[in-house]
């Protein structure tokens, strides 16, 4: 069973937390991660691109010129695709880009990322975040204390909303602060390090077992 040190805001070790093998010690399945990320990226697409085909453009109600005797190819409408202002052939139309992924695959992707970060010493667990004020200086001080430096992309995960923490860290580059329930696989894969509260870790274990 893997374990990890739990730090306080000063960077001091307060205890050691035993982690679940099923969540934090699996062989990472990166194909599951790729499938979920592709699904989430597809879901972000609006799918509103649209062009008009020859039945939707205006005009072209009559034959542009007579069938024979002009020396030109016969034409039935000036709104055919070969004419300027004509319809578009095989152009984009509104559609949904949704790619369905099973819930088990999503869980496997999250477990794979958590296990990978723990194995690479890129997971930091903090007992709690309590900032007296919503000051950026306080936020940076805490991150430096626990070893989460600005030169990496870092996701800070809390179990519930922390108003002072979110305000203090929202303008600091490379930090993304989010509650566990609103965090996606796409957000997780975009980070080099995870900083989580102890309660957030326990919730992950409860939901992913």
C-alpha positions as CSV (number, residue, x, y, z in Angstrom):
1,X,0.0,0.0,0.0
2,X,1.5,3.3,-1.0
3,X,1.8,6.2,1.4
4,X,2.5,9.9,1.2
5,X,3.5,12.7,3.6
6,X,0.8,15.2,4.5
7,X,2.1,18.7,4.9
8,X,0.8,21.8,6.5
9,X,0.9,25.3,5.0
10,X,4.4,25.8,6.4
11,X,5.7,22.8,4.6
12,X,6.0,20.7,7.7
13,X,5.1,17.1,7.8
14,X,2.1,16.5,10.1
15,X,1.4,12.8,9.4
16,X,1.6,10.1,6.8
17,X,-1.4,9.1,4.7
18,X,-1.9,5.5,3.4
19,X,-3.3,5.5,-0.1
20,X,-5.4,2.9,-1.9
21,X,-3.7,0.5,-4.2
22,X,-6.7,0.6,-6.5
23,X,-6.5,4.3,-7.1
24,X,-2.9,5.4,-6.6
25,X,-0.9,2.3,-7.5
26,X,-2.2,1.0,-10.8
27,X,-0.3,0.6,-14.0
28,X,-1.3,3.8,-15.9
29,X,-3.5,3.2,-19.0
30,X,-2.6,6.1,-21.2
31,X,-5.0,4.9,-24.0
32,X,-7.9,5.5,-21.6
33,X,-6.5,9.0,-20.9
34,X,-6.3,9.7,-24.6
35,X,-9.8,8.5,-25.2
36,X,-11.3,10.6,-22.5
37,X,-9.3,13.8,-23.5
38,X,-10.4,13.4,-27.1
39,X,-14.0,13.0,-25.9
40,X,-13.8,16.2,-23.8
41,X,-12.1,18.2,-26.6
42,X,-14.8,17.0,-29.0
43,X,-17.5,18.1,-26.6
44,X,-16.0,21.7,-26.6
45,X,-16.6,22.1,-30.3
46,X,-19.6,24.1,-31.2
47,X,-20.4,22.4,-34.4
48,X,-22.2,25.4,-35.8
49,X,-20.2,25.8,-39.1
50,X,-22.6,25.9,-42.0
51,X,-22.6,26.5,-45.7
52,X,-25.5,26.7,-48.2
53,X,-26.0,24.1,-50.9
54,X,-27.6,24.9,-54.2
55,X,-31.1,24.4,-52.8
56,X,-30.5,27.1,-50.1
57,X,-28.9,29.9,-52.0
58,X,-31.2,32.5,-53.5
59,X,-31.8,33.0,-57.2
60,X,-31.4,30.6,-60.1
61,X,-35.1,30.2,-60.8
62,X,-34.7,30.2,-64.6
63,X,-32.4,28.7,-67.1
64,X,-29.5,31.2,-67.6
65,X,-29.5,30.8,-71.4
66,X,-30.9,28.5,-74.1
67,X,-29.9,24.8,-74.2
68,X,-28.4,24.8,-77.7
69,X,-26.7,27.2,-80.2
70,X,-24.6,29.2,-77.8
71,X,-21.4,27.1,-78.1
72,X,-21.2,26.9,-74.3
73,X,-22.0,24.0,-72.0
74,X,-25.6,23.6,-71.1
75,X,-26.6,25.1,-67.8
76,X,-29.8,24.8,-65.8
77,X,-29.2,27.3,-63.0
78,X,-26.8,30.1,-62.1
79,X,-26.7,28.7,-58.6
80,X,-25.0,25.5,-59.6
81,X,-21.7,25.0,-57.7
82,X,-19.5,26.0,-60.7
83,X,-20.9,29.5,-60.7
84,X,-19.8,32.4,-58.4
85,X,-22.5,32.7,-55.8
86,X,-23.6,29.1,-56.3
87,X,-24.1,26.4,-53.7
88,X,-21.2,24.7,-51.9
89,X,-20.6,21.1,-52.6
90,X,-20.1,18.9,-49.5
91,X,-19.6,21.9,-47.2
92,X,-19.9,21.8,-43.4
93,X,-23.3,21.7,-41.8
94,X,-24.3,21.9,-38.1
95,X,-23.4,18.7,-36.3
96,X,-22.5,17.3,-32.9
97,X,-18.9,16.1,-32.3
98,X,-19.8,14.1,-29.2
99,X,-17.7,11.0,-28.6
100,X,-19.2,8.8,-25.9
101,X,-16.9,7.2,-23.4
102,X,-17.9,4.7,-20.7
103,X,-17.8,5.9,-17.1
104,X,-15.4,3.0,-16.3
105,X,-12.9,4.4,-18.8
106,X,-13.2,7.9,-17.3
107,X,-12.4,6.4,-13.8
108,X,-9.5,4.4,-15.2
109,X,-8.1,7.6,-16.8
110,X,-8.2,9.5,-13.5
111,X,-6.7,6.7,-11.6
112,X,-3.9,6.4,-14.3
113,X,-3.0,10.1,-13.9
114,X,-3.1,10.0,-10.1
115,X,-0.9,6.8,-10.0
116,X,1.5,8.3,-12.5
117,X,1.9,11.5,-10.5
118,X,2.5,9.6,-7.3
119,X,5.1,7.4,-8.9
120,X,6.9,10.4,-10.2
121,X,6.8,12.3,-6.9
122,X,4.6,15.0,-8.5
123,X,1.8,14.7,-6.0
124,X,1.7,16.9,-2.9
125,X,-1.0,16.5,-0.2
126,X,-1.8,19.3,2.2
127,X,-3.9,18.9,5.3
128,X,-5.9,22.1,4.5
129,X,-5.7,25.6,3.0
130,X,-6.5,28.5,5.3
131,X,-5.5,31.9,4.0
132,X,-6.3,34.8,6.4
133,X,-6.8,37.1,3.3
134,X,-7.2,36.7,-0.4
135,X,-3.7,37.9,-1.0
136,X,-1.5,36.6,-3.9
137,X,1.6,37.0,-1.7
138,X,0.1,34.6,0.9
139,X,-0.7,32.1,-1.8
140,X,2.8,32.2,-3.3
141,X,4.3,31.8,0.1
142,X,2.3,28.7,0.8
143,X,3.1,27.2,-2.6
144,X,6.8,27.8,-2.0
145,X,6.6,26.3,1.5
146,X,5.2,23.0,0.1
147,X,7.5,22.8,-2.9
148,X,5.0,23.7,-5.6
149,X,7.1,26.2,-7.5
150,X,6.0,28.4,-10.4
151,X,8.2,26.9,-13.0
152,X,5.7,24.0,-13.3
153,X,2.1,23.8,-14.3
154,X,0.3,23.0,-11.1
155,X,-3.3,22.0,-10.4
156,X,-4.5,22.8,-6.9
157,X,-7.4,20.6,-6.0
158,X,-9.7,21.2,-3.0
159,X,-12.7,19.2,-1.8
160,X,-14.9,22.3,-1.6
161,X,-14.8,25.9,-2.7
162,X,-12.2,28.0,-0.9
163,X,-12.9,31.7,-1.7
164,X,-9.7,33.2,-0.4
165,X,-7.5,30.5,-2.1
166,X,-9.2,31.0,-5.4
167,X,-8.9,34.8,-5.4
168,X,-5.4,34.8,-4.1
169,X,-4.1,32.3,-6.8
170,X,-6.2,33.2,-9.9
171,X,-3.7,35.7,-11.3
172,X,-0.5,33.6,-10.6
173,X,0.8,32.1,-13.8
174,X,0.8,28.3,-14.2
175,X,-1.6,27.7,-11.3
176,X,-5.1,26.4,-11.7
177,X,-7.3,26.1,-8.6
178,X,-10.4,24.0,-8.8
179,X,-12.7,21.8,-6.7
180,X,-12.5,18.1,-7.2
181,X,-16.1,17.9,-8.5
182,X,-15.4,20.4,-11.3
183,X,-12.0,19.0,-12.4
184,X,-11.8,17.1,-15.7
185,X,-9.2,14.7,-17.1
186,X,-8.4,17.4,-19.6
187,X,-7.4,19.7,-16.7
188,X,-5.4,17.0,-15.0
189,X,-3.3,16.0,-18.0
190,X,-2.4,19.6,-18.6
191,X,-0.5,19.8,-15.3
192,X,3.0,18.8,-14.2
193,X,2.1,18.6,-10.5
194,X,-1.0,18.1,-8.4
195,X,-1.4,19.8,-5.0
196,X,-4.4,18.3,-3.2
197,X,-6.0,18.7,0.2
198,X,-6.3,15.5,2.3
199,X,-10.1,15.6,2.0
200,X,-9.9,15.7,-1.8
201,X,-7.6,12.7,-1.8
202,X,-10.1,10.8,0.4
203,X,-12.9,11.7,-2.0
204,X,-11.0,10.4,-5.0
205,X,-10.5,7.1,-3.2
206,X,-14.2,6.8,-2.3
207,X,-15.4,7.5,-5.8
208,X,-12.8,5.6,-7.8
209,X,-12.6,2.3,-5.8
